[in-house]
Amino acid sequence: MVSKLDSRAASIADLKLLTRKRIPKFAYEYLVGGCNNDQAISHNREALDRIFLHPSYLSRTQPASLKTRVLGVEYDAPFGIAPLGLSGLIWPKAAEYHGAAAKKANIPYILSTLASTSIEDAAACAGRNLWFQLYPPKDQEIRLDLMQRAQQVGCNNLVVTIDVPVAGRRPNDIKNGLSVPPKITLKSIYQTLSRPSWAMATGLNGMPQFASMTPYMKKLSNLNDVANYIRSTLKEPVDITMLEQLRQQWSGNLIVKGVLNVEDAKYCAAINADAIIVSNHGGRQLDAACSPAQVMKEIVDSVGDKLEVFVDSGVESGVDIARYLALGANMVFSGRPYMYGVGAFGQQGADHCSDILYSELEQVMNQLGCSSPDELVKFLK
């Protein structure tokens, strides 16, 4: 795919650079940062860079088609948009832009429970491409209501994240006052004023909220009450018992996100989950976590015949998508690149991110002599 924005940003790295120049430092550090010393982020990059693909130049096939079927639905590419909490901090309406971009490109979009756009508004943008990521609240009524709202807008895929038993420790966010409620300092005011387009857009749209959770917080009068509510309500660790309950309560496809070992993958298969997402939360939860690239093949070999295996974390290009597909992934999700797109160019940037990833992946596949995403496993030796 060729985009009119190619001359300004021909890669995800270009989008990242433009975003850094366009949004406040505290928002940028929230987006790119991991936890503790950011070692898990570095390790994700190193692990992917150690994966090499082996072309077959004398065995030419038909041109590559990126069409992919997962969970009974055909998509136009084997990648999707990962869930991003508080997306409006990077740019107002980012989640809506991502939903619209997913619909246009015909790829999945996973809306976070803590996104700045509600389930209903996201569905209006994404249509059938919407998947919903659930942080299960302690309150059973709220949990069931969130799931019912997702079903009512036609969402058939529920993504349950299991790798946040506690909040990740993120030093930059602590120093920048990125908490709930946020701490306004002279430094943050200066950073905001130095990015006038972001300040104007945020001023027009208001500070980002946890939009899907707003109906349950109507009686809360101030930000401190909201903060305490979020901390107490969304703090239920997901274990096998809860997964079994969710499996019984959700009639659509159940996808478990945050799997990093064979044992957890087997648990998911045992409770009849439809898919898992191998993930270390983009390096944002455990700094000593292994990279999904290190464990993908073992997990696929173990449960790939029982459920579909997806992956996220560390994706920065179409080449990275090809690497994960070669390890056996059925679908690859990417979060930060889509935020770089919106941070750089707004709605157009979300579309442009899809164009970049599609073009890069298509080029890799044609270079290898690979005609479909599921054939990429043949080029890993």
Secondary structure, DSSP 8 states (H G I E B T S, - for coil): ---TTTTT-SSHHHHHHHHHHHS-HHHHHHHH--STTSHHHHHHHHHHHT--B---TTS--S-----EEETTEEESSSEEE---TTGGGTSTTHHHHHHHHHHHHT--EEEETTSSS-HHHHHHHHGGGEEEEE---SSHHHHHHHHHHHHHTT--EEEEE-S-SS----HHHHHHT-SSS----HHHHHHHHT-HHHHHHHHHH-S---GGGGGGGTT--SHHHHHHHHHHHS-----HHHHHHHHHH--SEEEEEEE-SHHHHHHHHHTT-SEEEE--GGGTS-TT---HHHHHHHHHHHHTTTSEEEE-SS--SHHHHHHHHHTT-SEEEE-HHHHHHHHHHTHHHHHHHHHHHHHHHHHHHHHHT--SGGGGGGGB-
